[in-house]
Amino acid sequence: MATDAVPHWEYLIRAATADDLAALGREGWEAVSVVAPGDPPTWCCKRPAPSFRERVTLDQKRRVYAERGLTVAEHQR
């Protein structure tokens, strides 16, 4: 029997300029809505959440980096 996995998302809500949105897009974020009264406007973005296996690996990597006084940039997923 075939089953379709339910997609899981992570969300980001923040004020962003066009340049910010371009950078977010390169990191896998997709703009899904905007509240325009602000300058810059506030955007709601989503991207697929990492799988359990990816999360464990990322958590382990962050811990090792932290032990060495380093940080892992989010865009290095």
DSSP file (Angstrom, degrees, kcal/mol; ACC not computed):
  #  RESIDUE AA STRUCTURE BP1 BP2  ACC     N-H-->O    O-->H-N    N-H-->O    O-->H-N    TCO  KAPPA ALPHA  PHI   PSI    X-CA   Y-CA   Z-CA
    1    1 A M              0   0    0      0, 0.0     2,-0.3     0, 0.0     0, 0.0   0.000 360.0 360.0 360.0 128.5    0.0    0.0    0.0
    2    2 A A        -     0   0    0      2,-0.0     2,-0.4     0, 0.0     0, 0.0  -0.646 360.0-169.4 -83.5 136.6    1.4    3.4   -1.0
    3    3 A T        -     0   0    0     -2,-0.3     2,-0.5     0, 0.0     0, 0.0  -0.983  15.4-139.2-126.5 140.5    1.3    6.2    1.5
    4    4 A D        -     0   0    0     -2,-0.4     2,-0.2     3,-0.0    -2,-0.0  -0.852  23.0-126.8 -97.2 127.9    2.1    9.8    1.0
    5    5 A A        -     0   0    0     -2,-0.5     3,-0.0     1,-0.1    -1,-0.0  -0.494  23.4-117.8 -71.2 139.2    4.1   11.5    3.7
    6    6 A V        -     0   0    0     -2,-0.2    -1,-0.1     1,-0.1     2,-0.1  -0.663  34.6-118.3 -76.0 125.9    2.5   14.6    5.1
    7    7 A P        -     0   0    0      0, 0.0     2,-0.4     0, 0.0    -1,-0.1  -0.386  23.7-151.4 -67.8 143.6    4.9   17.5    4.3
    8    8 A H        -     0   0    0     41,-0.2    41,-2.7    -2,-0.1     2,-0.3  -0.934  14.3-164.5-114.5 140.3    6.3   19.4    7.3
    9    9 A W  E     -A   48   0A   0     -2,-0.4     2,-0.4    39,-0.3    37,-0.0  -0.868  16.5-147.1-124.2 153.2    7.3   23.0    7.0
   10   10 A E  E     -A   47   0A   0     37,-2.5    37,-1.7    -2,-0.3     2,-0.3  -0.940  24.6-148.9-113.3 148.1    9.3   25.5    8.9
   11   11 A Y  E     -A   46   0A   0     -2,-0.4     2,-0.4    35,-0.2    35,-0.2  -0.843  13.6-167.4-121.5 151.9    8.1   29.1    8.8
   12   12 A L  E     -A   45   0A   0     33,-2.2    33,-3.0    -2,-0.3     2,-0.5  -0.992   2.3-172.9-137.5 127.0    9.8   32.5    9.0
   13   13 A I  E     +A   44   0A   0     -2,-0.4     2,-0.3    31,-0.2    31,-0.2  -0.980  30.0 128.5-123.0 119.3    8.0   35.8    9.5
   14   14 A R  E     -A   43   0A   0     29,-2.1    29,-3.0    -2,-0.5     2,-0.3  -0.992  60.9 -93.4-163.3 157.7   10.1   39.0    9.2
   15   15 A A  E     +A   42   0A   0     -2,-0.3     2,-0.3    27,-0.3    27,-0.3  -0.600  53.1 176.3 -72.5 137.1   10.3   42.4    7.6
   16   16 A A        -     0   0    0     25,-2.2     2,-0.1    -2,-0.3    -2,-0.0  -0.996  26.9-143.0-151.5 140.1   12.4   42.0    4.4
   17   17 A T     >  -     0   0    0     -2,-0.3     4,-2.5    23,-0.1     5,-0.2  -0.353  45.3 -94.8 -85.7 175.3   13.6   44.1    1.5
   18   18 A A  H  > S+     0   0    0      1,-0.2     4,-2.1     2,-0.2     5,-0.1   0.896 129.2  50.8 -59.8 -40.3   13.8   42.7   -2.1
   19   19 A D  H  > S+     0   0    0      2,-0.2     4,-2.1     1,-0.2    -1,-0.2   0.902 109.0  51.1 -64.2 -40.3   17.5   41.9   -1.4
   20   20 A D  H  > S+     0   0    0      1,-0.2     4,-2.6     2,-0.2    -2,-0.2   0.920 109.4  50.7 -61.2 -43.6   16.6   40.1    1.8
   21   21 A L  H  X S+     0   0    0     -4,-2.5     4,-2.6     1,-0.2    -2,-0.2   0.886 107.8  52.7 -63.3 -39.0   14.0   38.1   -0.1
   22   22 A A  H  X S+     0   0    0     -4,-2.1     4,-1.7     2,-0.2    -1,-0.2   0.920 111.1  47.0 -61.6 -43.0   16.5   37.1   -2.8
   23   23 A A  H  X S+     0   0    0     -4,-2.1     4,-1.0     2,-0.2    -2,-0.2   0.910 111.9  50.2 -65.2 -42.2   18.9   35.9    0.0
   24   24 A L  H ><>S+     0   0    0     -4,-2.6     5,-2.4     1,-0.2     3,-0.6   0.898 107.3  55.0 -62.8 -39.8   16.1   34.0    1.7
   25   25 A G  H ><5S+     0   0    0     -4,-2.6     3,-1.6     1,-0.3    -1,-0.2   0.886 103.8  54.1 -60.2 -39.5   15.1   32.4   -1.7
   26   26 A R  H 3<5S+     0   0    0     -4,-1.7    -1,-0.3     1,-0.3    -2,-0.2   0.758 105.7  54.7 -65.9 -23.3   18.7   31.1   -2.1
   27   27 A E  T <<5S-     0   0    0     -4,-1.0    -1,-0.3    -3,-0.6    -2,-0.2   0.351 128.5 -98.2 -90.9   5.2   18.3   29.5    1.4
   28   28 A G  T < 5S+     0   0    0     -3,-1.6     2,-0.2     1,-0.3    -3,-0.2   0.468  76.3 141.6  96.3   1.8   15.2   27.7    0.2
   29   29 A W      < -     0   0    0     -5,-2.4     2,-0.5    -6,-0.1    -1,-0.3  -0.575  34.5-158.2 -80.5 141.2   12.5   30.0    1.7
   30   30 A E  E     -B   46   0A   0     16,-2.6    16,-2.3    -2,-0.2     2,-0.3  -0.983  18.1-127.2-119.0 125.5    9.4   30.7   -0.4
   31   31 A A  E     +B   45   0A   0     -2,-0.5    14,-0.3    14,-0.2     3,-0.1  -0.568  32.7 169.6 -71.6 128.7    7.3   33.8    0.2
   32   32 A V  E     +     0   0A   0     12,-3.3     2,-0.3     1,-0.4    13,-0.2   0.601  61.1   1.1-116.6 -18.7    3.7   32.8    0.8
   33   33 A S  E     -B   44   0A   0     11,-1.4    11,-2.6     2,-0.0    -1,-0.4  -0.983  57.6-152.4-162.1 164.3    2.1   36.1    2.1
   34   34 A V  E     -B   43   0A   0     -2,-0.3     2,-0.6     9,-0.2     9,-0.2  -0.999  11.9-152.0-143.8 143.2    2.9   39.7    2.8
   35   35 A V  E >   -B   42   0A   0      7,-3.1     7,-2.3    -2,-0.3     3,-0.6  -0.970  21.2-168.3-112.1 111.3    1.7   42.4    5.1
   36   36 A A  T 3   +     0   0    0     -2,-0.6    -1,-0.1     5,-0.2     7,-0.0   0.591  60.5  88.2 -85.7 -13.6    2.4   45.6    3.2
   37   37 A P  T 3  S+     0   0    0      0, 0.0    -1,-0.2     0, 0.0     2,-0.1   0.755  78.4  78.0 -61.7 -20.9    1.9   48.5    5.7
   38   38 A G  S <  S-     0   0    0     -3,-0.6     4,-0.0     4,-0.1     0, 0.0  -0.337  88.0-108.0 -83.5 167.1    5.5   48.4    7.0
   39   39 A D  S    S+     0   0    0      1,-0.4   -22,-0.1     2,-0.1   -24,-0.1  -0.830 118.5  23.4-132.6  96.6    8.6   49.7    5.4
   40   40 A P  S    S-     0   0    0      0, 0.0    -1,-0.4     0, 0.0   -23,-0.1   0.483 113.8-117.7 -81.2 165.1    9.9   47.2    4.5
   41   41 A P        -     0   0    0      0, 0.0   -25,-2.2     0, 0.0     2,-0.5  -0.184  24.0-111.7 -63.1 159.5    6.9   44.9    4.4
   42   42 A T  E     -AB  15  35A   0     -7,-2.3    -7,-3.1   -27,-0.3     2,-0.3  -0.844  35.8-161.5 -95.8 128.8    6.5   41.9    6.6
   43   43 A W  E     -AB  14  34A   0    -29,-3.0   -29,-2.1    -2,-0.5     2,-0.5  -0.842  15.6-148.2-113.2 145.2    6.7   38.6    4.8
   44   44 A C  E     +AB  13  33A   0    -11,-2.6   -12,-3.3    -2,-0.3   -11,-1.4  -0.971  28.1 178.6-107.9 123.5    5.7   35.1    5.8
   45   45 A C  E     -AB  12  31A   0    -33,-3.0   -33,-2.2    -2,-0.5     2,-0.3  -0.865   9.9-168.1-123.8 157.0    7.9   32.4    4.2
   46   46 A K  E     +AB  11  30A   0    -16,-2.3   -16,-2.6    -2,-0.3   -35,-0.2  -0.968   7.6 175.8-140.1 158.4    8.1   28.7    4.3
   47   47 A R  E     -A   10   0A   0    -37,-1.7   -37,-2.5    -2,-0.3   -18,-0.1  -0.967  47.1 -79.0-152.8 157.5   10.4   25.9    3.3
   48   48 A P  E     -A    9   0A   0      0, 0.0   -39,-0.3     0, 0.0     3,-0.1  -0.349  50.4-121.0 -59.5 134.5   10.4   22.1    3.8
   49   49 A A        -     0   0    0    -41,-2.7   -41,-0.2     1,-0.1     6,-0.0  -0.484  33.4 -99.7 -73.1 146.4   11.5   21.2    7.3
   50   50 A P        -     0   0    0      0, 0.0    -1,-0.1     0, 0.0   -41,-0.0  -0.331  41.8-107.2 -63.6 149.6   14.5   18.9    7.6
   51   51 A S     >  -     0   0    0      1,-0.1     4,-2.8    -3,-0.1     5,-0.2  -0.180  33.7 -99.9 -67.6 168.8   13.8   15.3    8.1
   52   52 A F  H  > S+     0   0    0      1,-0.2     4,-2.5     2,-0.2     5,-0.2   0.918 126.1  51.5 -57.1 -43.4   14.5   13.7   11.5
   53   53 A R  H  > S+     0   0    0      1,-0.2     4,-2.0     2,-0.2    -1,-0.2   0.916 111.3  46.4 -61.9 -43.8   17.8   12.3   10.1
   54   54 A E  H  > S+     0   0    0      2,-0.2     4,-2.8     1,-0.2    -1,-0.2   0.902 111.5  52.5 -65.0 -40.7   18.8   15.7    8.8
   55   55 A R  H  X S+     0   0    0     -4,-2.8     4,-3.0     2,-0.2     5,-0.2   0.920 109.1  48.8 -62.2 -44.2   17.9   17.4   12.1
   56   56 A V  H  X S+     0   0    0     -4,-2.5     4,-2.5     1,-0.2    -1,-0.2   0.936 112.9  48.0 -61.5 -45.4   19.9   14.9   14.2
   57   57 A T  H  X S+     0   0    0     -4,-2.0     4,-2.4    -5,-0.2    -2,-0.2   0.918 113.1  47.8 -61.2 -44.0   22.9   15.4   11.9
   58   58 A L  H  X S+     0   0    0     -4,-2.8     4,-2.8     2,-0.2    -2,-0.2   0.914 111.4  50.5 -63.7 -43.0   22.5   19.2   12.1
   59   59 A D  H  X S+     0   0    0     -4,-3.0     4,-2.2     1,-0.2    -2,-0.2   0.916 112.0  47.5 -61.7 -42.5   22.2   19.2   15.9
   60   60 A Q  H  X S+     0   0    0     -4,-2.5     4,-2.3    -5,-0.2    -1,-0.2   0.916 112.1  49.8 -64.4 -42.5   25.4   17.0   16.1
   61   61 A K  H  X S+     0   0    0     -4,-2.4     4,-2.6     1,-0.2    -2,-0.2   0.921 110.5  49.9 -62.5 -44.4   27.3   19.3   13.8
   62   62 A R  H  X S+     0   0    0     -4,-2.8     4,-2.9     1,-0.2    -1,-0.2   0.902 110.3  51.0 -61.0 -41.1   26.2   22.4   15.7
   63   63 A R  H  X S+     0   0    0     -4,-2.2     4,-2.2     2,-0.2    -2,-0.2   0.927 111.5  46.5 -63.8 -45.3   27.3   20.8   19.0
   64   64 A V  H  X S+     0   0    0     -4,-2.3     4,-0.8     2,-0.2    -2,-0.2   0.924 114.5  47.6 -63.2 -44.4   30.8   19.9   17.6
   65   65 A Y  H ><>S+     0   0    0     -4,-2.6     5,-2.9     1,-0.2     3,-1.0   0.927 110.6  52.1 -61.7 -44.0   31.2   23.4   16.1
   66   66 A A  H ><5S+     0   0    0     -4,-2.9     3,-1.8     1,-0.3    -1,-0.2   0.880 103.2  58.0 -61.2 -38.8   30.1   25.0   19.4
   67   67 A E  H 3<5S+     0   0    0     -4,-2.2    -1,-0.3     1,-0.3    -2,-0.2   0.766 110.1  45.1 -61.4 -24.0   32.7   22.9   21.3
   68   68 A R  T <<5S-     0   0    0     -3,-1.0    -1,-0.3    -4,-0.8    -2,-0.2   0.283 121.6-107.2-102.3   8.4   35.3   24.5   19.1
   69   69 A G  T < 5S+     0   0    0     -3,-1.8    -3,-0.2     1,-0.3     2,-0.2   0.712  81.6 120.4  75.5  20.5   33.9   28.0   19.5
   70   70 A L      < -     0   0    0     -5,-2.9     2,-0.3    -6,-0.2    -1,-0.3  -0.664  51.5-140.1-111.1 167.7   32.5   28.0   15.9
   71   71 A T        -     0   0    0     -2,-0.2     2,-0.6    -3,-0.1    -9,-0.0  -0.941  10.7-132.4-126.8 153.4   29.0   28.5   14.5
   72   72 A V        -     0   0    0     -2,-0.3     2,-0.1   -14,-0.1   -10,-0.0  -0.920  25.4-132.4-103.9 118.6   27.2   26.8   11.6
   73   73 A A    >   -     0   0    0     -2,-0.6     3,-1.9     1,-0.1     0, 0.0  -0.446  15.1-125.8 -68.8 142.9   25.4   29.2    9.3
   74   74 A E  G >  S+     0   0    0      1,-0.3     3,-1.0     2,-0.1    -1,-0.1   0.826 108.2  62.9 -58.7 -33.0   21.9   28.2    8.5
   75   75 A H  G 3  S+     0   0    0      1,-0.3    -1,-0.3     2,-0.1    -2,-0.1   0.533  86.6  75.3 -73.9  -2.1   22.6   28.4    4.8
   76   76 A Q  G <         0   0    0     -3,-1.9    -1,-0.3     1,-0.2    -2,-0.1   0.146 360.0 360.0 -92.6  20.2   25.1   25.6    5.1
   77   77 A R    <         0   0    0     -3,-1.0    -1,-0.2   -50,-0.1    -2,-0.1   0.532 360.0 360.0 -59.1 360.0   22.4   23.0    5.5
